[in-house]
Amino acid sequence: MCQQAIEKRLKAYIENSGTTPAPIHNLINLSKAMDVYDAMPEEIKNFLQELTAYYLDSRYKEDLAKLSAFMNKERSQVYLQKTEEVLQWLIQKMKF
């Protein structure tokens, strides 16, 4: 869900600028399409890369067990917090 929340925010900005967003889920490529990637702190870039990898892995049944074992309650809370921080950063940059 964290990946999807950020993906939707990025695609909303792209659409708001008059362009149709590409039908992709890669958060790095989406952020590059809207010219905010270069301004992103390295920590956010790394987090977007990580979320993109988890999203792609979660589409395959055999990877779901590995992901479930990795993502415990504490990690989930950290990911939710980081996602909120990224969304707030994007809102500031996009003037939504």
Number of C-alpha atoms within 10 A of each C-alpha: 10 18 21 14 12 22 21 13 16 24 23 15 20 20 13 12 11 8 13 12 17 12 8 10 17 18 25 20 15 21 22 12 16 17 12 15 17 10 9 16 10 11 10 17 18 13 18 23 15 14 22 20 14 15 17 12 15 16 10 10 9 10 13 14 12 12 14 10 8 11 13 10 9 9 11 13 12 11 17 14 13 16 21 15 13 19 18 12 14 19 14 10 12 14 7 10
